[in-house]
Amino acid sequence: MSVTVAGKVVVITGAGAGIGRAAAELFAKGGAKVVATDINLDGLEETAKLVENAGSEALIVKHDVASEDQWINVFKQAKDKFGGVDVLVNNAGIYIISPVTDISLETWNKLMAINVTGVFLGCKHVVPYMQERNGGSIINLSSIAGLQGSAGHALYGASKGAVRLMSKDLGAELAGMNIRVNSVHPTYVKTAMADYAEKVSGMSADELGKKLTAIGRLAETSDIANMIVFLAADESNYLTASEFVVDGGGTSVTLF
């Protein structure tokens, strides 16, 4: 089954690499226009090339998701360039594994500002733009760490649990406006976050994949992008306030 995203205007945060870049390219292949945001301009330029090579149009915006003023600017630029916003993908985030006793308040506040406040600001400020389009879809990237506990994940897990429940609450709140809100919960994906997990755990990507998933491998960015694009598409119009786990069966795997 092919899905319908042609003509949609999609804002994707953290689009300078990884899942955000993969989603941008896949949306472009489906005929969507992409507003790619990140703090990494060099990465955004590479993403824009992929979008254009896929036959679509890209707008890149340097963007700190923890800044309310910058969110307001992103949506204004999206409307000025493409006429509005149909889809928001809150993908930007940072990952820290640490014993709770080693987490400073500064580190806590920084991660929460990006992983939670950034999602809140995006959801808040996109609503009027989606109302102008008679609806839309918000896809918030959470994690399997937002579903189950794991040692060393008190900070990161708290942030992703917040994203999960924010998505459910907003899905209920915004349904009457025809705005759908869902969360996506990946396992470790072959990105810089997985590189960090390898370093901290002392295990290779192959070893992590075999231990943490039923399928036996870590996710590719395209595995997550496929779910994101589906949740943005017309074919998912009955889905809201729900969580979608993309973990290769990992949450069903016993670690004992």
C-alpha positions, 0 to 999 in steps of 0.5 A: 500500500502506498500512502498519500503525502503529496502536497503536504507541507512538513516541518521536521526538527532535527533534520540535519542527520539521522531519523530526521534526514531519512524522514525528510527524504521519504516525505520528498519522495512522496511529493511533500514539501519539507521545512527542515530545521536543526542547529546544524546548518551543514547537515541541513544543506545535505538534507536539502540536497536529498529532498531536491534530488527526490524531486521536491522543495526544501526550506532549511531553518537554523533552529534551537527547539528550546527557543519559543521565538525561533519556533514562531519564526519557523512556522512563519517562514513555512507559511511564507514559503509554502502557504502553511503547515500540515505536518509537524515532526518533533524529532530533535532530541539529545540522549544521555545515559548516567547514574542519577547521582551524576546528573547535574541540575544543569544537565537535567534542565538542558535535556528537558529543554530540548526533549520536552519543552521543545516538543511542547513549543512546537505543538503549541505554536503549530495549532493555529497553522493547522487550523487554517488547513482544517487539520493536520498531523503531529508526530512526536518522537519518544522512545522505548525508554518512554515505555519501560525503565532501564538503569541509567535512563532516569533523565532520558526516560523521564523526558520520553515518558513526558513526550508520550503522555503529552502526545496522548493528552494533545491527541484528545484535546485537538481531535475536535480540530481534526489535528491528530497527535501520535508518538513513535517509540524507536529502539536504538537506531543506527545514528550518533545515539547508537554510537554513544550507546556502544561507547557507554555499554562497551558492546558493538552495534551487532551485539546490541541488536542481538541483545535488545531486539527479537529481530536481531539488529538495530533499527535503520533510520528508514525503519523509523521514517516509514512509520513517521510518514505513515502517521502523516499520511491520509491513510492514518486518519483514524489514528490519534492519541496513540503510541507506535513502537518500532523496536524490532520486538525489543520490548518483548525480549527478556534480558535474563 
